[in-house]
């Protein structure tokens, strides 16, 4: 007792491989195809990829104000849309 037992993982971790899975590239294409039109919506500050509340791949839309949410679809290209209220995002803020 008191000692840990270690074993090798059944599958080695390789971030380079996991970053290029079909799921990741499919959602990335959907994001790229719709990003310009989403960014044109007043109140949208950014578009990204993340997870839904239940852990599925999702399109994440960052909002300047709550009112922008009513102009967004619930899903895009079969992926759910999740929103995060961020306020203004200023990369050059001092």
Secondary structure, 3 states (H helix, E strand, C coil): CCCCCCCCCCCCCCHHHHCCCHHHHHHHHHHHHHHHHHHCCCCEEEEEEEECCCCCEEEEEEECCHHHHHHCCCEECCEEEEEEECCCCCCCCC
